[in-house]
Amino acid sequence: MPFAELIDAKLFSSMLRMATPIVLVALGGIMTSQAGILNISLEGTMLLSAFFAVFGSYLFQSAFMGVIFAILAGLLMSVLFSIFVIKLKADEFVIGIALNIFAGGLTGAGGLTGYLSQIIFQTKGSITSDRITSLPKWHLPLLDAVPFFGEILNDHSMFIYLSWILVGLCYYFLYHTKWGMWLRAAGEHAEALETAGVSVLHMRYLSSTLCGIFCALAGAHLSLGYLTMYAPNMSAGRGWIAIAASILGKNNPIGVFGASLIFGFADGTGMRLQGMGLPSQFALMIPYIVTILVLFFVAKQQLRKFKIKHS
Protein backbone atom coordinates (compact mmCIF):
# COMPACT_ATOMS: atom_id res chain seq x y z
CA MET A 1 0.00 0.00 0.00
CA PRO A 2 1.64 3.29 -1.10
CA PHE A 3 2.41 5.59 1.82
CA ALA A 4 1.23 8.62 -0.18
CA GLU A 5 -2.25 7.11 -0.48
CA LEU A 6 -2.54 7.02 3.30
CA ILE A 7 -0.90 10.28 4.37
CA ASP A 8 -2.75 13.08 2.63
CA ALA A 9 -4.92 16.11 3.44
CA LYS A 10 -8.03 13.95 3.87
CA LEU A 11 -6.34 11.97 6.64
CA PHE A 12 -5.46 15.13 8.58
CA SER A 13 -8.95 16.51 8.01
CA SER A 14 -10.34 13.26 9.42
CA MET A 15 -7.93 13.59 12.34
CA LEU A 16 -9.50 16.93 13.31
CA ARG A 17 -13.02 15.46 13.16
CA MET A 18 -12.04 12.41 15.21
CA ALA A 19 -10.10 14.44 17.77
CA THR A 20 -12.84 17.00 18.49
CA PRO A 21 -15.07 14.91 20.80
CA ILE A 22 -11.96 13.73 22.65
CA VAL A 23 -10.76 17.34 23.05
CA LEU A 24 -14.13 18.50 24.40
CA VAL A 25 -14.56 15.60 26.81
CA ALA A 26 -10.95 15.87 27.98
CA LEU A 27 -11.45 19.56 28.75
CA GLY A 28 -14.30 18.52 31.01
CA GLY A 29 -12.12 15.89 32.64
CA ILE A 30 -9.44 18.53 33.24
CA MET A 31 -11.85 20.67 35.22
CA THR A 32 -12.72 17.94 37.71
CA SER A 33 -9.15 16.61 37.86
CA GLN A 34 -7.77 20.06 38.65
CA ALA A 35 -10.31 20.31 41.47
CA GLY A 36 -9.11 17.03 42.94
CA ILE A 37 -11.76 14.67 41.51
CA LEU A 38 -11.27 11.90 38.97
CA ASN A 39 -14.50 11.78 36.96
CA ILE A 40 -14.79 8.55 34.99
CA SER A 41 -18.44 9.12 34.03
CA LEU A 42 -17.32 11.07 30.94
CA GLU A 43 -18.31 8.22 28.62
CA GLY A 44 -21.86 7.98 29.92
CA THR A 45 -22.33 11.75 30.01
CA MET A 46 -21.26 12.06 26.38
CA LEU A 47 -23.50 9.20 25.27
CA LEU A 48 -26.57 10.54 27.09
CA SER A 49 -25.93 14.02 25.65
CA ALA A 50 -25.61 12.58 22.14
CA PHE A 51 -29.04 10.98 22.51
CA PHE A 52 -30.70 14.13 23.82
CA ALA A 53 -29.04 16.23 21.10
CA VAL A 54 -30.82 14.06 18.52
CA PHE A 55 -34.04 14.13 20.54
CA GLY A 56 -34.03 17.95 20.79
CA SER A 57 -33.17 18.35 17.12
CA TYR A 58 -35.93 15.89 16.20
CA LEU A 59 -38.56 17.68 18.30
CA PHE A 60 -37.82 21.19 17.09
CA GLN A 61 -36.04 20.46 13.78
CA SER A 62 -33.27 22.68 15.09
CA ALA A 63 -29.61 21.84 15.74
CA PHE A 64 -29.49 24.69 18.27
CA MET A 65 -32.27 23.11 20.33
CA GLY A 66 -30.45 19.80 20.04
CA VAL A 67 -27.39 21.39 21.64
CA ILE A 68 -29.57 22.88 24.41
CA PHE A 69 -31.07 19.45 25.14
CA ALA A 70 -27.57 17.94 25.16
CA ILE A 71 -26.35 20.53 27.67
CA LEU A 72 -29.34 19.84 29.92
CA ALA A 73 -28.52 16.12 29.82
CA GLY A 74 -24.88 16.87 30.62
CA LEU A 75 -25.94 19.05 33.55
CA LEU A 76 -28.20 16.27 34.82
CA MET A 77 -25.26 13.89 34.92
CA SER A 78 -23.07 16.51 36.61
CA VAL A 79 -25.74 17.08 39.27
CA LEU A 80 -25.95 13.34 39.99
CA PHE A 81 -22.17 13.09 40.13
CA SER A 82 -21.94 16.11 42.43
CA ILE A 83 -24.60 14.84 44.83
CA PHE A 84 -23.01 11.44 45.31
CA VAL A 85 -19.29 12.25 45.06
CA ILE A 86 -18.97 15.82 46.32
CA LYS A 87 -21.86 16.12 48.77
CA LEU A 88 -22.22 12.53 50.03
CA LYS A 89 -18.51 11.69 49.54
CA ALA A 90 -19.20 8.37 47.84
CA ASP A 91 -16.41 6.57 46.00
CA GLU A 92 -15.80 8.42 42.73
CA PHE A 93 -14.89 5.25 40.83
CA VAL A 94 -18.04 3.40 41.87
CA ILE A 95 -20.27 6.40 41.07
CA GLY A 96 -18.51 6.96 37.75
CA ILE A 97 -19.10 3.37 36.66
CA ALA A 98 -22.69 3.51 37.92
CA LEU A 99 -23.41 6.67 35.90
CA ASN A 100 -21.92 5.11 32.77
CA ILE A 101 -24.22 2.10 33.22
CA PHE A 102 -27.15 4.42 33.99
CA ALA A 103 -26.61 6.27 30.71
CA GLY A 104 -25.91 3.40 28.35
CA GLY A 105 -25.91 0.10 30.15
CA LEU A 106 -23.00 -2.30 29.99
CA THR A 107 -22.94 -2.39 26.18
CA GLY A 108 -24.04 1.17 25.37
CA ALA A 109 -27.37 -0.16 24.07
CA GLY A 110 -29.20 -0.24 27.40
CA GLY A 111 -29.55 2.13 30.31
CA LEU A 112 -31.57 5.32 30.04
CA THR A 113 -30.65 5.88 26.37
CA GLY A 114 -31.81 2.39 25.41
CA TYR A 115 -35.04 2.76 27.38
CA LEU A 116 -35.87 6.17 25.89
CA SER A 117 -34.98 4.99 22.38
CA GLN A 118 -37.54 2.23 22.68
CA ILE A 119 -40.21 4.42 24.31
CA ILE A 120 -39.85 7.49 22.07
CA PHE A 121 -38.58 6.09 18.77
CA GLN A 122 -39.73 2.46 19.06
CA THR A 123 -36.28 1.13 18.30
CA LYS A 124 -33.30 -0.32 20.15
CA GLY A 125 -31.00 0.50 17.25
CA SER A 126 -29.97 3.63 15.40
CA ILE A 127 -32.21 6.70 15.31
CA THR A 128 -32.44 8.50 11.98
CA SER A 129 -35.00 10.95 10.63
CA ASP A 130 -35.33 13.81 8.18
CA ARG A 131 -36.41 15.91 11.16
CA ILE A 132 -32.95 15.66 12.73
CA THR A 133 -31.00 18.79 11.76
CA SER A 134 -27.20 18.66 11.75
CA LEU A 135 -24.83 21.32 13.02
CA PRO A 136 -23.82 23.73 10.25
CA LYS A 137 -20.51 23.31 8.47
CA TRP A 138 -18.40 26.41 8.06
CA HIS A 139 -16.62 27.24 4.83
CA LEU A 140 -13.87 29.83 5.16
CA PRO A 141 -13.22 31.35 1.70
CA LEU A 142 -9.80 32.66 2.72
CA LEU A 143 -8.57 29.08 3.11
CA ASP A 144 -9.45 28.18 -0.49
CA ALA A 145 -6.26 29.84 -1.68
CA VAL A 146 -4.07 27.91 0.79
CA PRO A 147 -2.90 24.61 -0.70
CA PHE A 148 -3.05 21.45 1.43
CA PHE A 149 -3.82 23.26 4.73
CA GLY A 150 -6.94 24.83 3.26
CA GLU A 151 -8.32 21.38 2.49
CA ILE A 152 -7.49 20.23 6.02
CA LEU A 153 -8.98 23.19 7.87
CA ASN A 154 -12.07 24.00 5.79
CA ASP A 155 -15.66 22.72 5.70
CA HIS A 156 -15.91 21.33 9.21
CA SER A 157 -18.69 21.34 11.77
CA MET A 158 -18.75 24.56 13.80
CA PHE A 159 -17.89 22.55 16.94
CA ILE A 160 -14.46 21.71 15.55
CA TYR A 161 -13.55 25.39 15.39
CA LEU A 162 -15.32 25.99 18.71
CA SER A 163 -13.16 23.34 20.38
CA TRP A 164 -10.00 25.24 19.40
CA ILE A 165 -11.37 28.41 20.97
CA LEU A 166 -12.40 26.54 24.11
CA VAL A 167 -8.89 25.13 24.54
CA GLY A 168 -7.52 28.69 24.69
CA LEU A 169 -10.32 29.89 26.97
CA CYS A 170 -9.82 26.97 29.37
CA TYR A 171 -6.09 27.64 29.53
CA TYR A 172 -6.72 31.32 30.26
CA PHE A 173 -9.39 30.46 32.83
CA LEU A 174 -7.22 27.98 34.72
CA TYR A 175 -3.96 29.91 34.75
CA HIS A 176 -4.88 33.59 34.43
CA THR A 177 -8.06 34.10 36.47
CA LYS A 178 -8.73 33.96 40.20
CA TRP A 179 -11.53 31.44 39.66
CA GLY A 180 -9.12 29.14 37.84
CA MET A 181 -6.57 29.55 40.61
CA TRP A 182 -9.24 28.69 43.21
CA LEU A 183 -10.35 25.67 41.20
CA ARG A 184 -6.78 24.36 41.01
CA ALA A 185 -6.24 25.11 44.69
CA ALA A 186 -9.30 22.99 45.50
CA GLY A 187 -7.35 20.02 44.18
CA GLU A 188 -3.84 20.91 45.28
CA HIS A 189 -4.21 22.91 48.52
CA ALA A 190 -7.79 22.48 49.74
CA GLU A 191 -7.04 23.47 53.35
CA ALA A 192 -5.23 26.63 52.27
CA LEU A 193 -8.16 27.55 50.04
CA GLU A 194 -10.61 27.15 52.92
CA THR A 195 -8.34 29.27 55.09
CA ALA A 196 -8.48 32.00 52.43
CA GLY A 197 -12.27 32.01 52.74
CA VAL A 198 -13.13 30.22 49.48
CA SER A 199 -15.33 27.13 49.64
CA VAL A 200 -13.68 24.00 48.26
CA LEU A 201 -17.11 22.43 47.78
CA HIS A 202 -18.26 25.35 45.64
CA MET A 203 -15.18 25.05 43.43
CA ARG A 204 -15.77 21.33 43.01
CA TYR A 205 -19.42 21.91 42.15
CA LEU A 206 -18.25 24.42 39.54
CA SER A 207 -15.76 21.95 38.09
CA SER A 208 -18.43 19.24 37.85
CA THR A 209 -20.83 21.63 36.12
CA LEU A 210 -18.21 22.68 33.57
CA CYS A 211 -17.36 19.03 32.99
CA GLY A 212 -21.01 18.24 32.24
CA ILE A 213 -21.22 21.09 29.72
CA PHE A 214 -18.05 20.06 27.89
CA CYS A 215 -19.17 16.42 27.72
CA ALA A 216 -22.54 17.62 26.41
CA LEU A 217 -20.86 19.56 23.62
CA ALA A 218 -18.87 16.45 22.71
CA GLY A 219 -22.06 14.38 22.60
CA ALA A 220 -23.81 16.96 20.45
CA HIS A 221 -20.87 16.98 18.06
CA LEU A 222 -20.99 13.18 17.78
CA SER A 223 -24.67 12.95 16.91
CA LEU A 224 -25.28 16.25 15.09
CA GLY A 225 -21.86 17.28 13.79
CA TYR A 226 -19.88 14.12 13.12
CA LEU A 227 -23.03 12.20 12.13
CA THR A 228 -26.71 13.14 11.91
CA MET A 229 -28.11 10.28 13.93
CA TYR A 230 -27.91 8.47 17.23
CA ALA A 231 -26.54 4.94 17.50
CA PRO A 232 -26.10 2.80 20.62
CA ASN A 233 -22.56 3.01 22.00
CA MET A 234 -21.67 5.72 19.49
CA SER A 235 -19.29 7.24 22.05
CA ALA A 236 -17.20 4.09 21.42
CA GLY A 237 -14.84 4.52 24.35
CA ARG A 238 -13.95 8.13 23.58
CA GLY A 239 -14.62 9.09 27.20
CA TRP A 240 -11.96 6.63 28.34
CA ILE A 241 -9.58 7.80 25.63
CA ALA A 242 -10.15 11.38 26.86
CA ILE A 243 -8.97 10.31 30.32
CA ALA A 244 -5.79 8.97 28.71
CA ALA A 245 -5.42 12.26 26.80
CA SER A 246 -5.74 14.16 30.10
CA ILE A 247 -3.01 12.03 31.65
CA LEU A 248 -0.72 12.44 28.64
CA GLY A 249 -1.40 16.18 28.49
CA LYS A 250 -0.82 16.54 32.27
CA ASN A 251 -4.23 18.17 32.72
CA ASN A 252 -3.10 21.21 30.75
CA PRO A 253 -5.56 22.29 28.00
CA ILE A 254 -2.78 22.84 25.45
CA GLY A 255 -1.15 19.49 26.24
CA VAL A 256 -4.51 17.73 26.15
CA PHE A 257 -5.26 19.23 22.74
CA GLY A 258 -1.99 17.83 21.40
CA ALA A 259 -2.67 14.42 22.97
CA SER A 260 -6.18 14.38 21.49
CA LEU A 261 -4.74 15.02 18.03
CA ILE A 262 -2.56 11.92 18.45
CA PHE A 263 -5.61 9.81 19.23
CA GLY A 264 -7.58 11.50 16.44
CA PHE A 265 -4.79 10.68 14.00
CA ALA A 266 -4.83 7.04 15.13
CA ASP A 267 -8.61 6.90 14.71
CA GLY A 268 -8.46 8.54 11.29
CA THR A 269 -5.69 6.17 10.20
CA GLY A 270 -7.80 3.21 11.26
CA MET A 271 -10.73 4.45 9.19
CA ARG A 272 -8.53 5.03 6.14
CA LEU A 273 -6.97 1.57 6.43
CA GLN A 274 -10.43 0.06 6.71
CA GLY A 275 -11.38 1.81 3.47
CA MET A 276 -8.25 0.36 1.86
CA GLY A 277 -9.23 -3.21 2.65
CA LEU A 278 -7.97 -3.81 6.20
CA PRO A 279 -10.56 -5.87 8.14
CA SER A 280 -12.69 -3.58 10.27
CA GLN A 281 -11.91 -5.57 13.42
CA PHE A 282 -8.23 -4.63 13.12
CA ALA A 283 -8.85 -1.06 11.95
CA LEU A 284 -11.10 -0.30 14.91
CA MET A 285 -8.44 -1.60 17.30
CA ILE A 286 -5.86 1.02 16.32
CA PRO A 287 -7.03 3.93 18.58
CA TYR A 288 -7.17 1.62 21.60
CA ILE A 289 -3.77 0.11 20.87
CA VAL A 290 -2.36 3.64 20.70
CA THR A 291 -4.10 4.46 24.00
CA ILE A 292 -2.49 1.47 25.72
CA LEU A 293 0.94 2.33 24.29
CA VAL A 294 0.61 5.96 25.40
CA LEU A 295 -0.38 4.98 28.94
CA PHE A 296 2.51 2.51 29.05
CA PHE A 297 4.90 5.27 27.95
CA VAL A 298 3.55 7.70 30.57
CA ALA A 299 3.74 5.07 33.34
CA LYS A 300 7.31 4.22 32.34
CA GLN A 301 8.32 7.90 32.43
CA GLN A 302 6.76 8.38 35.85
CA LEU A 303 8.48 5.26 37.19
CA ARG A 304 11.80 6.54 35.89
CA LYS A 305 11.29 9.91 37.61
CA PHE A 306 10.33 8.12 40.84
CA LYS A 307 13.52 6.03 40.77
CA ILE A 308 15.68 9.10 40.09
CA LYS A 309 14.01 11.01 42.91
CA HIS A 310 14.54 8.23 45.45
CA SER A 311 17.95 7.05 44.29
NORJO-V734133 format. One record per run of one state. SS is the DSSP state (H for helix, E for strand, C for the rest). FROM is the first residue (numbers start at 0). LEN is the number of residues. If there is no record, write none. Layout:
BEGIN
SS;FROM;LEN
SS;FROM;LEN
END
This chain:
BEGIN
C;0;2
H;2;4
C;6;2
H;8;26
C;34;7
H;41;19
C;60;2
H;62;25
C;87;4
H;91;13
C;104;6
H;110;11
C;121;5
E;126;1
C;127;9
E;136;2
C;138;2
H;140;5
C;145;3
H;148;5
C;153;2
E;155;2
H;157;19
C;176;1
H;177;11
C;188;1
H;189;6
C;195;4
H;199;27
C;226;3
E;229;1
C;230;7
H;237;11
C;248;4
H;252;23
C;275;4
H;279;4
C;283;2
H;285;24
C;309;2
END
